[in-house]
Amino acid sequence: MKKFIVLSLLCLSWLSNYAQAPLTAGIKRASTDYVEVKNYYLLSLFEQDNQVSLLLKNDAQLAQLAQQKLSRLNTSLTDCGDASCLTAAVKLTDEEIRLVTGRLTALYKPGNALDKLVKTKLIPSGAYSLYKKLPNVELLQKAWEQDAGSVNYTIAVYAEGKKPNYPQIDSISYNVHAKAYRTLMYDVTATLIGDVKNMRLFFEPSMQAALLYLQINERQNPANYEPMEFGVNKAAVNRIKSIKWAGYPYSNILVPGAGPDNLTSPLSGEGMLRCRLAVQQYKLGKAPFIIVSGGKVHPFKTKYNEAEEMKVYLVKTLHIPENAIIIEPHARHTTTNMRNSARLIYKYGIPANKPGIVVTDKSQTDFIMTMDARCQKELNYVPYKLAKRNSETEVEYYPVEDAKQIDPDEPLDPR
């Protein structure tokens, strides 16, 4: 019991620090809470902020919507003859999303609980930085619409089988056309009804459905290794405060992962070579930290994590001290290698005005040099600023604060 309490407190501490806003409610499902906060930050605040939660529950139209969602969920077990009907029952319709937008606008008053939530939590978090220039009430509207759309996207991919952005690595784990799939969706709905029967916030049946679909697909990726500053990155994070930054030309050496093409190799040959290139620069005193970035990506449903395996290789084979290595174990693409390293720079207090260097193979360096358009297309912003290319395998970069923005159509690595 004591161990559970300590772990719960650590999780709460991380959630509060990560979101840059206090989350006061107790931990109910530790891994699911990380997935929820990273994907649907505003909705998690609606649950955790007692004053906001009460305001929303007491609104007649939102309370009616909550009851309608619960009722539709219950009747779907008898009314639905196929899986698509069952999943449609938990999604948020365009009309419902517009209704909530209107009610949030009406409920928002200067100085009230919603106003305080926007000022003290949403804005400082950077989670909705794409809307940072909007008036506060409009930022709230956009944040709600983003989270609602993200919930629907998760259900579409991990319950209905819609193709994700990267089908080869991120697709649903089931054959949605198989006869047994309707039975599975029926069982999910029956389980969900028990989970949400006492919940009174209008979005909870839909959000909990999305989280449950991720869970049965074994896609708890955003929760992997968290809280990292108390675990895998503890030694490096503790060392950051003692670094004399003026003694280094760069703040970090970023190494993007390269997954193997089979399910049995922990680390690809290319990943090893990238690590060795980074160590060459580390031993020259270029930066005090090596950031290794990459999630459980290639091949589909691999058990190996690129960042973790690169750290093992750096420590055991190349004899780099653990407190010089920061792992970023969530990125699924080169775009998010760059974005997620920027997030850790801000989160861990590494100087953002000091450049880092990306060290990798020539082909990936070439790609990074022209990756802005892809970032703009996939993320709606560029999470870094490139500087000088030092060699065929090395380019300087600076983090950009917009990197904190949630990616609503990447539920495996949203934030």
C-alpha positions in Angstrom: 0.0 0.0 0.0 2.8 2.4 0.9 4.5 1.7 -2.4 1.2 2.4 -4.3 0.7 5.7 -2.5 4.3 6.8 -3.3 3.8 5.9 -7.0 0.5 7.7 -7.1 2.1 10.9 -5.6 4.9 10.7 -8.2 2.4 10.4 -11.0 0.4 13.4 -9.7 3.6 15.4 -9.4 4.5 14.6 -13.0 1.0 15.3 -14.3 1.1 18.7 -12.6 4.5 19.6 -13.8 4.0 18.4 -17.4 0.7 20.3 -17.8 2.1 23.3 -15.9 -1.2 23.3 -14.0 -2.3 21.5 -10.8 -4.4 18.4 -11.2 -5.9 17.8 -7.9 -8.0 14.6 -8.2 -6.6 11.2 -7.3 -5.1 8.8 -9.7 -7.7 6.3 -10.9 -5.9 4.5 -13.7 -2.3 5.6 -13.8 -1.4 4.8 -17.4 -4.8 5.9 -18.8 -4.4 9.2 -17.0 -1.1 10.0 -18.9 -2.8 9.0 -22.2 -5.8 11.3 -21.3 -3.8 14.3 -20.2 -1.5 14.2 -23.2 -4.3 13.7 -25.8 -7.3 15.6 -24.2 -5.7 18.1 -21.9 -8.7 20.5 -21.7 -11.1 17.6 -21.0 -8.8 16.3 -18.3 -8.9 19.8 -16.7 -12.7 19.8 -16.9 -12.7 16.7 -14.8 -9.9 17.7 -12.4 -10.8 21.4 -11.7 -13.6 21.1 -9.1 -15.1 24.6 -9.8 -15.1 24.1 -13.5 -16.6 20.6 -13.2 -19.4 21.9 -11.0 -20.1 24.8 -13.4 -20.4 22.4 -16.4 -22.5 19.8 -14.5 -24.9 22.4 -13.3 -25.6 23.8 -16.8 -29.0 22.5 -17.9 -28.2 22.0 -21.5 -24.8 20.3 -20.8 -26.5 18.1 -18.2 -29.1 17.1 -20.7 -26.4 16.3 -23.3 -24.6 14.1 -20.7 -27.8 12.1 -20.1 -28.5 11.8 -23.8 -25.0 10.4 -24.3 -25.4 7.8 -21.5 -28.9 6.9 -22.8 -27.6 6.4 -26.3 -24.8 4.3 -25.1 -27.2 2.0 -23.2 -29.7 1.6 -26.0 -27.0 0.9 -28.5 -26.6 -2.6 -27.0 -30.1 -3.5 -28.2 -30.5 -1.1 -31.2 -27.2 -1.8 -33.0 -26.7 -4.8 -35.3 -23.2 -4.0 -36.3 -19.9 -2.7 -34.9 -20.1 0.7 -36.8 -23.4 1.5 -35.1 -21.9 0.7 -31.6 -18.9 3.0 -32.2 -21.0 5.8 -33.7 -23.1 5.9 -30.5 -20.1 7.1 -28.5 -18.7 9.7 -31.0 -19.5 13.4 -30.6 -21.7 14.7 -33.4 -21.1 18.0 -35.1 -24.3 19.3 -33.6 -23.2 18.3 -30.1 -19.8 19.9 -30.6 -21.5 23.2 -31.7 -23.8 23.0 -28.7 -21.0 22.7 -26.3 -19.1 25.5 -28.0 -22.1 27.8 -27.5 -22.5 26.8 -23.9 -18.9 27.4 -23.1 -19.1 30.8 -24.6 -22.2 31.6 -22.6 -20.7 30.3 -19.3 -17.4 32.1 -19.7 -17.3 35.2 -17.6 -14.3 37.4 -16.7 -12.9 36.2 -13.3 -15.0 33.0 -13.1 -13.7 29.4 -13.0 -13.5 29.0 -16.8 -11.6 32.3 -17.1 -9.1 31.2 -14.4 -8.7 27.9 -16.1 -7.7 29.5 -19.4 -5.4 32.0 -17.8 -3.6 29.7 -15.3 -3.6 26.4 -17.1 -4.4 26.4 -20.8 -2.3 29.4 -21.8 0.8 28.4 -19.6 0.7 24.8 -20.8 1.2 25.7 -24.5 -1.0 22.8 -25.3 -3.1 25.0 -27.6 -0.5 27.4 -28.8 -1.9 27.5 -32.3 -4.6 29.6 -30.9 -2.5 31.8 -28.5 -3.3 35.0 -30.4 -7.0 34.6 -30.0 -9.1 36.2 -27.2 -9.3 33.9 -24.2 -12.9 32.8 -24.7 -12.1 31.9 -28.4 -9.0 29.9 -27.2 -11.3 27.9 -25.0 -13.7 27.3 -27.9 -10.9 26.1 -30.1 -9.4 23.9 -27.4 -12.7 22.2 -26.9 -13.3 21.7 -30.6 -9.7 20.3 -30.9 -10.2 17.8 -28.1 -13.6 16.8 -29.3 -12.2 16.2 -32.8 -9.3 14.3 -31.3 -11.7 12.0 -29.4 -13.6 11.3 -32.6 -10.4 10.7 -34.5 -9.2 8.1 -31.9 -12.5 6.3 -32.1 -12.4 6.4 -35.9 -8.9 4.8 -36.1 -8.9 2.4 -33.2 -12.5 1.3 -33.2 -13.7 1.8 -36.8 -10.5 1.0 -38.6 -9.9 4.3 -40.4 -6.4 4.7 -41.8 -4.1 6.7 -39.5 -1.5 9.1 -40.9 1.1 6.2 -40.9 -0.9 3.0 -41.5 2.2 0.7 -41.5 2.9 1.4 -37.9 -0.1 2.9 -36.3 -3.2 1.0 -37.6 -5.8 -0.8 -35.6 -4.9 -4.2 -34.3 -8.1 -6.0 -35.4 -9.9 -6.9 -38.6 -13.0 -4.7 -38.4 -14.7 -6.9 -41.1 -14.5 -10.1 -39.1 -17.7 -11.5 -37.6 -16.0 -11.7 -34.2 -15.3 -7.9 -34.3 -19.0 -7.0 -33.7 -18.9 -9.2 -30.6 -15.8 -7.5 -29.4 -17.3 -4.0 -29.9 -20.5 -5.2 -28.1 -18.3 -6.3 -25.1 -16.4 -3.0 -25.2 -19.7 -1.1 -25.0 -21.1 -3.2 -22.2 -17.9 -2.7 -20.2 -17.9 1.1 -21.0 -21.4 1.4 -19.7 -20.3 0.1 -16.3 -17.3 2.4 -16.4 -19.2 5.6 -17.1 -22.6 5.0 -15.5 -21.9 7.5 -12.6 -20.1 10.1 -14.7 -21.9 13.4 -15.2 -19.8 15.4 -17.6 -21.1 15.6 -21.2 -17.9 14.4 -22.9 -17.0 11.5 -20.5 -18.7 8.6 -22.3 -17.0 9.6 -25.6 -13.6 10.2 -24.1 -13.6 7.1 -22.0 -14.6 5.1 -25.1 -11.6 6.5 -26.9 -9.3 5.6 -24.0 -10.7 2.1 -23.8 -10.3 1.5 -27.6 -6.6 2.6 -27.3 -6.2 0.2 -24.4 -7.6 -2.9 -26.1 -5.3 -2.1 -29.1 -2.4 -2.1 -26.7 -1.7 1.5 -27.6 -0.8 3.1 -24.3 2.3 4.7 -25.9 2.0 8.2 -24.4 2.2 6.7 -21.0 5.4 4.7 -21.7 8.3 5.5 -19.3 6.3 8.2 -17.5 7.1 10.0 -15.3 10.5 10.1 -17.0 12.2 12.6 -14.7 11.7 10.2 -11.8 12.8 7.2 -13.8 14.7 6.8 -17.0 15.8 10.4 -17.2 16.3 11.0 -13.4 20.1 10.9 -13.5 20.4 13.4 -16.4 17.7 15.7 -15.1 19.4 15.9 -11.7 22.6 16.8 -13.4 21.1 19.6 -15.5 21.1 22.1 -12.7 24.9 21.8 -12.2 25.9 22.3 -15.8 28.1 25.3 -16.7 26.5 26.0 -20.1 29.0 28.6 -21.2 31.6 25.8 -21.4 29.8 24.1 -24.3 29.0 25.3 -27.8 25.8 23.3 -27.8 23.1 22.3 -25.3 22.5 18.8 -26.6 23.3 16.3 -29.3 20.0 14.9 -30.7 20.1 11.4 -32.2 16.9 10.3 -34.1 16.1 6.6 -33.9 16.2 4.1 -36.7 14.1 1.0 -36.1 15.1 -2.5 -37.4 13.0 -4.2 -40.0 12.3 -7.3 -37.9 10.8 -8.1 -34.6 13.8 -9.7 -33.0 16.6 -7.1 -33.3 16.5 -4.5 -30.4 18.5 -1.9 -32.4 19.3 -1.5 -36.1 22.8 -1.2 -37.5 21.8 2.3 -38.6 20.8 3.2 -35.0 24.2 2.0 -33.8 26.1 4.1 -36.3 24.1 7.2 -35.4 25.0 6.7 -31.8 28.6 6.3 -32.6 28.6 9.6 -34.6 27.0 11.3 -31.6 29.6 9.9 -29.2 32.4 11.3 -31.4 30.9 14.8 -30.9 30.2 14.2 -27.2 33.8 13.2 -26.6 34.9 16.5 -28.3 33.0 18.3 -25.6 30.3 19.7 -28.0 27.4 19.3 -25.5 26.8 17.9 -22.0 23.9 15.7 -23.0 23.0 13.2 -25.8 19.2 13.1 -26.4 18.2 9.8 -28.1 14.7 9.9 -29.6 12.4 7.3 -30.9 9.4 5.2 -29.8 8.1 1.7 -30.3 7.7 2.2 -34.0 9.2 -0.2 -36.5 8.0 -2.8 -37.3 4.3 -2.9 -36.4 3.7 -3.5 -32.7 7.4 -4.0 -31.9 8.3 -4.6 -28.3 11.5 -2.6 -28.6 11.8 1.1 -28.0 14.3 2.9 -30.2 15.4 5.5 -27.5 15.7 2.9 -24.8 17.8 0.6 -27.0 20.0 3.4 -28.1 20.6 4.3 -24.4 21.5 0.7 -23.6 24.0 0.7 -26.5 25.5 4.1 -25.5 26.0 2.9 -21.9 27.0 -0.7 -22.3 28.9 -0.6 -25.5 30.1 2.9 -25.9 30.6 3.6 -22.1 28.7 6.9 -21.9 27.6 7.7 -18.4 23.8 7.5 -17.8 23.6 11.0 -16.5 24.7 12.3 -19.9 21.8 10.6 -21.7 18.2 11.8 -22.0 15.8 9.5 -23.7 12.8 10.7 -25.6 10.8 7.5 -26.1 7.6 8.6 -27.8 8.5 10.0 -31.3 7.2 8.1 -34.3 8.6 10.1 -37.1 11.6 12.4 -37.9 9.2 15.4 -37.5 8.4 14.4 -33.9 12.0 13.5 -33.1 12.6 17.2 -33.5 9.4 18.3 -31.9 9.7 16.1 -28.8 13.3 17.0 -28.1 12.2 20.6 -28.1 9.5 19.8 -25.6 12.1 18.1 -23.2 14.4 21.1 -23.6 11.7 23.4 -22.2 10.4 20.9 -19.7 13.8 20.1 -18.2 15.1 23.7 -18.1 17.8 23.2 -20.8 18.7 26.7 -22.2 16.4 27.2 -25.3 18.6 30.0 -26.6 21.6 27.8 -26.9 21.6 25.6 -30.1 21.6 21.9 -30.2 22.9 19.7 -33.0 21.2 16.8 -34.7 23.6 14.0 -35.5 22.5 11.3 -37.9 23.2 9.8 -41.3 23.6 11.9 -44.4 20.2 10.9 -45.9 18.3 11.9 -42.8 20.2 15.1 -42.5 19.3 15.9 -46.1 15.7 15.2 -45.2 15.7 17.4 -42.1 17.1 20.3 -44.1 13.9 20.3 -46.2 11.4 19.1 -43.7 9.7 22.4 -42.9 6.9 21.8 -45.4 6.1 18.3 -44.0 6.0 19.7 -40.4 3.6 22.4 -41.6 1.4 19.9 -43.3 1.4 17.3 -40.4 1.7 19.5 -37.3 0.5 22.9 -38.6 3.7 24.5 -37.4 7.5 23.9 -37.5 8.7 23.0 -34.0 12.4 24.0 -34.5 14.6 26.5 -36.2 17.5 25.2 -38.2 20.8 27.1 -38.2 24.1 26.0 -39.8 24.7 22.7 -41.4 28.1 21.7 -40.0 28.7 18.6 -42.1 26.9 15.9 -44.1 25.8 14.3 -40.8 25.3 17.3 -38.5 23.0 20.4 -38.4 22.4 23.0 -35.7 18.8 23.6 -34.4 16.9 25.7 -31.8 13.7 24.6 -30.1 10.4 26.5 -30.8 7.8 26.9 -28.0 5.0 25.9 -30.4 6.3 22.4 -30.0 4.2 22.1 -26.8 1.0 22.1 -29.0 -1.0 18.9 -28.9 -1.2 17.0 -32.1 -4.9 15.9 -32.2 -4.5 13.3 -35.0 -1.6 11.4 -33.4 -3.0 9.8 -30.3 0.1 7.6 -29.8 2.3 10.6 -29.5 0.1 13.7 -29.1 2.1 15.8 -26.6 
